[in-house]
């Protein structure tokens, strides 16, 4: 069995042992459903997707162009194994990766081979969210299985080399050490990833995860550099003292972790101009570029300014990875080797980049949390200000209510009583039998009497309206004849209608004269009076005003129809406002305070009824009122 097939079987066993549910296994057999592209003809692949264990196994035939991804460790291992295999097996180059982003990228490329509406494309799309970070324990178990499968083969004789020259340990020991290092790197990355996802405290992440990375890579100094335009919201607590420059408004180092106190600190280091103005390097960082410097004396030999600056802060070798989120270059994660050159391996560079990506996630979470806290504080401040404003408004409203109560008390005692005397005395003088009054005197007395009646009506309307708005109005429920109240109201307004040359009539549609209605008789009469008075007032000479009444089950319906001036449609919403007459060509030609219709609407609603208006300019209006109640037969 070849290396590809052996690895495939091991991956299947591990996936099945990892999950209680059936893992997803995707192989190159999927390509038989479509015409195979030329680039894929020399490829074999297997993708394992499960909850805690994901892997991508690739095999490409030697000397053919194809997709090739994987870790240097496995390439070394399989090359050592294939050198002891048959000629047919070593024609397939095998690579294996557990990196989630690499697996997702491969599935996206594979998905592109199928039509968008196909079942296979949908299936591959659904697999992408399931890919995550492998469980470190399962990763270690797979490594042990891998060693058990391949390392015994290393004891077989090597045909091309002498066993004396290359003893068995020359194969086993490097492989085992490389595997252990790879597992340790993946465990570290998994720990940092888990901590980033669980904790929203950036201080804790910096104080623990970053220090672990420095110790693992044996760095002398690990720093975080922030660019000037990058902004981070305030942290919850000042955890380590080195975070004191975190919110500085200029470019510089905001965090550092040192191997020992003998390593000089660069937290307050002032940058040279030649180091700050590196726009070309910054653009490369935005593109994901990783800066690898094995020896600054060789790399910056021709840039004296930069070399002197790095020597000043004691940097001999460095590794810098960009911290990017939301397509914005926030800063850099920089590792320093202070006293000796260092050759950075590919695996170290990949780990460094992955840690920088996790730091970007942590910083982004911190910004979001800071924004939420800021919004919360702003909202709390607005609520406080609004509460204070409402309190002030409530105090003002209470003061206004007291003033209104005092005003109404004044009306009741200081105005209403003298007005009653004025009306009474003027009425008495008009009927005076001792002595003759000339016409001019009678006209004066009649004006005084009519003005007093009008003022008294207005005061009563104001008092009624105030009681209703204050919730103090109480209905006096009695049994009465709606027909009799309607007839009496029409009779009392007949003189006024005749004076204005308006034809007033009653259309009684209640068939039974013995039918009694149960409601507040005085309020119902006031509703009919106000509607008829309003219709007569705004109906020109020779016009018609009709009061129509009927019953709908236990609801009394009162309708007043006139041939008056009408109401513009855009003015209807203002019809029931207090102290307001609609702006018509007849504006202020008629007396009135504008309380009548507003009070009528309140009285109707006090009975839990409703009022509707139909009106056209020049064609009159129709007011219809529904008053719920009860009906009884007169005994």
DADA-V716341 format. One record per residue. RES is the residue in one letter. SS is DSSP state (alpha for helix, beta for strand, coil for the rest). Layout:
res=RES ss=SS
res=RES ss=SS
//
This chain:
res=X ss=coil
res=X ss=coil
res=X ss=alpha
res=X ss=alpha
res=X ss=alpha
res=X ss=alpha
res=X ss=alpha
res=X ss=alpha
res=X ss=alpha
res=X ss=alpha
res=X ss=alpha
res=X ss=alpha
res=X ss=alpha
res=X ss=alpha
res=X ss=alpha
res=X ss=alpha
res=X ss=alpha
res=X ss=alpha
res=X ss=coil
res=X ss=coil
res=X ss=coil
res=X ss=coil
res=X ss=coil
res=X ss=beta
res=X ss=beta
res=X ss=beta
res=X ss=beta
res=X ss=alpha
res=X ss=alpha
res=X ss=alpha
res=X ss=alpha
res=X ss=alpha
res=X ss=alpha
res=X ss=coil
res=X ss=coil
res=X ss=coil
res=X ss=coil
res=X ss=alpha
res=X ss=alpha
res=X ss=alpha
res=X ss=coil
res=X ss=coil
res=X ss=beta
res=X ss=beta
res=X ss=beta
res=X ss=beta
res=X ss=beta
res=X ss=beta
res=X ss=beta
res=X ss=coil
res=X ss=coil
res=X ss=coil
res=X ss=coil
res=X ss=coil
res=X ss=beta
res=X ss=beta
res=X ss=beta
res=X ss=beta
res=X ss=beta
res=X ss=beta
res=X ss=beta
res=X ss=coil
res=X ss=coil
res=X ss=coil
res=X ss=coil
res=X ss=coil
res=X ss=coil
res=X ss=coil
res=X ss=coil
res=X ss=coil
res=X ss=coil
res=X ss=alpha
res=X ss=alpha
res=X ss=alpha
res=X ss=alpha
res=X ss=alpha
res=X ss=alpha
res=X ss=alpha
res=X ss=alpha
res=X ss=alpha
res=X ss=alpha
res=X ss=alpha
res=X ss=coil
res=X ss=coil
res=X ss=coil
res=X ss=coil
res=X ss=coil
res=X ss=coil
res=X ss=alpha
res=X ss=alpha
res=X ss=alpha
res=X ss=beta
res=X ss=beta
res=X ss=beta
res=X ss=beta
res=X ss=beta
res=X ss=beta
res=X ss=coil
res=X ss=coil
res=X ss=alpha
res=X ss=alpha
res=X ss=alpha
res=X ss=alpha
res=X ss=alpha
res=X ss=alpha
res=X ss=alpha
res=X ss=alpha
res=X ss=alpha
res=X ss=alpha
res=X ss=alpha
res=X ss=alpha
res=X ss=coil
res=X ss=coil
res=X ss=coil
res=X ss=coil
res=X ss=coil
res=X ss=coil
res=X ss=coil
res=X ss=alpha
res=X ss=alpha
res=X ss=alpha
res=X ss=alpha
res=X ss=alpha
res=X ss=alpha
res=X ss=alpha
res=X ss=alpha
res=X ss=alpha
res=X ss=alpha
res=X ss=coil
res=X ss=coil
res=X ss=coil
res=X ss=coil
res=X ss=coil
res=X ss=coil
res=X ss=coil
res=X ss=alpha
res=X ss=alpha
res=X ss=alpha
res=X ss=alpha
res=X ss=alpha
res=X ss=alpha
res=X ss=alpha
res=X ss=alpha
res=X ss=alpha
res=X ss=alpha
res=X ss=alpha
res=X ss=alpha
res=X ss=alpha
res=X ss=alpha
res=X ss=alpha
res=X ss=alpha
res=X ss=alpha
res=X ss=alpha
res=X ss=alpha
res=X ss=alpha
res=X ss=coil
res=X ss=coil
res=X ss=coil
res=X ss=coil
res=X ss=coil
res=X ss=coil
res=X ss=coil
res=X ss=coil
res=X ss=coil
res=X ss=coil
res=X ss=coil
res=X ss=coil
res=X ss=coil
res=X ss=alpha
res=X ss=alpha
res=X ss=alpha
res=X ss=alpha
res=X ss=alpha
res=X ss=alpha
res=X ss=alpha
res=X ss=alpha
res=X ss=alpha
res=X ss=alpha
res=X ss=alpha
res=X ss=alpha
res=X ss=alpha
res=X ss=alpha
res=X ss=alpha
res=X ss=alpha
res=X ss=alpha
res=X ss=alpha
res=X ss=alpha
res=X ss=alpha
res=X ss=alpha
res=X ss=alpha
res=X ss=alpha
res=X ss=alpha
res=X ss=alpha
res=X ss=alpha
res=X ss=alpha
res=X ss=alpha
res=X ss=alpha
res=X ss=alpha
res=X ss=coil
res=X ss=coil
res=X ss=coil
res=X ss=alpha
res=X ss=alpha
res=X ss=alpha
res=X ss=alpha
res=X ss=alpha
res=X ss=alpha
res=X ss=alpha
res=X ss=alpha
res=X ss=alpha
res=X ss=alpha
res=X ss=alpha
res=X ss=alpha
res=X ss=alpha
res=X ss=alpha
res=X ss=alpha
res=X ss=alpha
res=X ss=coil
res=X ss=coil
res=X ss=coil
res=X ss=beta
res=X ss=beta
res=X ss=beta
res=X ss=beta
res=X ss=beta
res=X ss=beta
res=X ss=coil
res=X ss=coil
res=X ss=coil
res=X ss=coil
res=X ss=coil
res=X ss=coil
res=X ss=coil
res=X ss=coil
res=X ss=coil
res=X ss=coil
res=X ss=coil
res=X ss=coil
res=X ss=coil
res=X ss=coil
res=X ss=alpha
res=X ss=alpha
res=X ss=alpha
res=X ss=alpha
res=X ss=alpha
res=X ss=coil
res=X ss=coil
res=X ss=coil
res=X ss=coil
res=X ss=coil
res=X ss=coil
res=X ss=beta
res=X ss=beta
res=X ss=beta
res=X ss=beta
res=X ss=beta
res=X ss=beta
res=X ss=beta
res=X ss=coil
res=X ss=coil
res=X ss=coil
res=X ss=coil
res=X ss=coil
res=X ss=coil
res=X ss=coil
res=X ss=coil
res=X ss=coil
res=X ss=coil
res=X ss=coil
res=X ss=coil
res=X ss=coil
res=X ss=coil
res=X ss=alpha
res=X ss=alpha
res=X ss=alpha
res=X ss=alpha
res=X ss=coil
res=X ss=coil
res=X ss=alpha
res=X ss=alpha
res=X ss=alpha
res=X ss=alpha
res=X ss=alpha
res=X ss=alpha
res=X ss=alpha
res=X ss=alpha
res=X ss=coil
res=X ss=coil
res=X ss=coil
res=X ss=coil
res=X ss=beta
res=X ss=beta
res=X ss=beta
res=X ss=coil
res=X ss=coil
res=X ss=alpha
res=X ss=alpha
res=X ss=alpha
res=X ss=alpha
res=X ss=coil
res=X ss=coil
res=X ss=coil
res=X ss=coil
res=X ss=alpha
res=X ss=alpha
res=X ss=alpha
res=X ss=alpha
res=X ss=alpha
res=X ss=alpha
res=X ss=alpha
res=X ss=alpha
res=X ss=alpha
res=X ss=coil
res=X ss=coil
res=X ss=coil
res=X ss=coil
res=X ss=beta
res=X ss=beta
res=X ss=beta
res=X ss=beta
res=X ss=beta
res=X ss=beta
res=X ss=beta
res=X ss=beta
res=X ss=beta
res=X ss=coil
res=X ss=coil
res=X ss=beta
res=X ss=beta
res=X ss=beta
res=X ss=beta
res=X ss=beta
res=X ss=beta
res=X ss=beta
res=X ss=beta
res=X ss=beta
res=X ss=beta
res=X ss=coil
res=X ss=coil
res=X ss=coil
res=X ss=coil
res=X ss=coil
res=X ss=coil
res=X ss=coil
res=X ss=coil
res=X ss=alpha
res=X ss=alpha
res=X ss=alpha
res=X ss=alpha
res=X ss=alpha
res=X ss=alpha
res=X ss=alpha
res=X ss=alpha
res=X ss=alpha
res=X ss=alpha
res=X ss=alpha
res=X ss=alpha
res=X ss=alpha
res=X ss=alpha
res=X ss=alpha
res=X ss=alpha
res=X ss=alpha
res=X ss=alpha
res=X ss=alpha
res=X ss=alpha
res=X ss=alpha
res=X ss=alpha
res=X ss=alpha
res=X ss=alpha
res=X ss=alpha
res=X ss=alpha
res=X ss=alpha
res=X ss=alpha
res=X ss=alpha
res=X ss=alpha
res=X ss=alpha
res=X ss=alpha
res=X ss=alpha
res=X ss=alpha
res=X ss=alpha
res=X ss=alpha
res=X ss=alpha
res=X ss=alpha
res=X ss=alpha
res=X ss=alpha
res=X ss=alpha
res=X ss=alpha
res=X ss=alpha
res=X ss=alpha
res=X ss=alpha
res=X ss=alpha
res=X ss=alpha
res=X ss=alpha
res=X ss=alpha
res=X ss=alpha
res=X ss=alpha
res=X ss=alpha
res=X ss=alpha
res=X ss=alpha
res=X ss=alpha
res=X ss=alpha
res=X ss=alpha
res=X ss=alpha
res=X ss=alpha
res=X ss=alpha
res=X ss=alpha
res=X ss=alpha
res=X ss=alpha
res=X ss=alpha
res=X ss=alpha
res=X ss=alpha
res=X ss=alpha
res=X ss=alpha
res=X ss=alpha
res=X ss=alpha
res=X ss=alpha
res=X ss=alpha
res=X ss=alpha
res=X ss=alpha
res=X ss=alpha
res=X ss=alpha
res=X ss=alpha
res=X ss=alpha
res=X ss=alpha
res=X ss=alpha
res=X ss=alpha
res=X ss=alpha
res=X ss=alpha
res=X ss=alpha
res=X ss=alpha
res=X ss=coil
res=X ss=coil
res=X ss=coil
res=X ss=coil
res=X ss=coil
res=X ss=coil
res=X ss=coil
res=X ss=coil
res=X ss=alpha
res=X ss=alpha
res=X ss=alpha
res=X ss=alpha
res=X ss=alpha
res=X ss=alpha
res=X ss=alpha
res=X ss=alpha
res=X ss=alpha
res=X ss=alpha
res=X ss=alpha
res=X ss=alpha
res=X ss=alpha
res=X ss=alpha
res=X ss=alpha
res=X ss=alpha
res=X ss=alpha
res=X ss=alpha
res=X ss=alpha
res=X ss=alpha
res=X ss=alpha
res=X ss=alpha
res=X ss=alpha
res=X ss=alpha
res=X ss=alpha
res=X ss=alpha
res=X ss=alpha
res=X ss=alpha
res=X ss=alpha
res=X ss=alpha
res=X ss=alpha
res=X ss=coil
res=X ss=coil
res=X ss=coil
res=X ss=coil
res=X ss=coil
res=X ss=coil
res=X ss=coil
res=X ss=beta
res=X ss=beta
res=X ss=beta
res=X ss=beta
res=X ss=coil
res=X ss=alpha
res=X ss=alpha
res=X ss=alpha
res=X ss=alpha
res=X ss=alpha
res=X ss=alpha
res=X ss=alpha
res=X ss=alpha
res=X ss=alpha
res=X ss=alpha
res=X ss=alpha
res=X ss=alpha
res=X ss=alpha
res=X ss=alpha
res=X ss=alpha
res=X ss=alpha
res=X ss=alpha
res=X ss=alpha
res=X ss=coil
res=X ss=coil
res=X ss=coil
res=X ss=beta
res=X ss=beta
res=X ss=beta
res=X ss=beta
res=X ss=beta
res=X ss=beta
res=X ss=coil
res=X ss=coil
res=X ss=coil
res=X ss=coil
res=X ss=coil
res=X ss=coil
res=X ss=beta
res=X ss=beta
res=X ss=beta
res=X ss=beta
res=X ss=beta
res=X ss=beta
res=X ss=alpha
res=X ss=alpha
res=X ss=alpha
res=X ss=alpha
res=X ss=alpha
res=X ss=alpha
res=X ss=alpha
res=X ss=alpha
res=X ss=alpha
res=X ss=alpha
res=X ss=alpha
res=X ss=alpha
res=X ss=alpha
res=X ss=alpha
res=X ss=alpha
res=X ss=alpha
res=X ss=alpha
res=X ss=coil
res=X ss=coil
res=X ss=coil
res=X ss=coil
res=X ss=coil
res=X ss=coil
res=X ss=beta
res=X ss=beta
res=X ss=beta
res=X ss=beta
res=X ss=beta
res=X ss=beta
res=X ss=beta
res=X ss=beta
res=X ss=beta
res=X ss=coil
res=X ss=coil
res=X ss=beta
res=X ss=beta
res=X ss=beta
res=X ss=beta
res=X ss=beta
res=X ss=beta
res=X ss=beta
res=X ss=beta
res=X ss=coil
res=X ss=coil
res=X ss=coil
res=X ss=coil
res=X ss=coil
res=X ss=coil
res=X ss=alpha
res=X ss=alpha
res=X ss=alpha
res=X ss=alpha
res=X ss=alpha
res=X ss=alpha
res=X ss=coil
res=X ss=coil
res=X ss=coil
res=X ss=coil
res=X ss=coil
res=X ss=coil
res=X ss=coil
res=X ss=coil
res=X ss=coil
res=X ss=coil
res=X ss=coil
res=X ss=coil
res=X ss=coil
res=X ss=coil
res=X ss=coil
res=X ss=coil
res=X ss=coil
res=X ss=coil
res=X ss=coil
res=X ss=coil
res=X ss=coil
res=X ss=alpha
res=X ss=alpha
res=X ss=alpha
res=X ss=alpha
res=X ss=alpha
res=X ss=alpha
res=X ss=alpha
res=X ss=alpha
res=X ss=alpha
res=X ss=alpha
res=X ss=alpha
res=X ss=coil
res=X ss=coil
res=X ss=coil
res=X ss=beta
res=X ss=beta
res=X ss=beta
res=X ss=beta
res=X ss=beta
res=X ss=beta
res=X ss=beta
res=X ss=coil
res=X ss=coil
res=X ss=coil
res=X ss=beta
res=X ss=beta
res=X ss=beta
res=X ss=beta
res=X ss=beta
res=X ss=beta
res=X ss=beta
res=X ss=beta
res=X ss=beta
res=X ss=coil
res=X ss=beta
res=X ss=beta
res=X ss=beta
res=X ss=beta
res=X ss=coil
res=X ss=coil
//
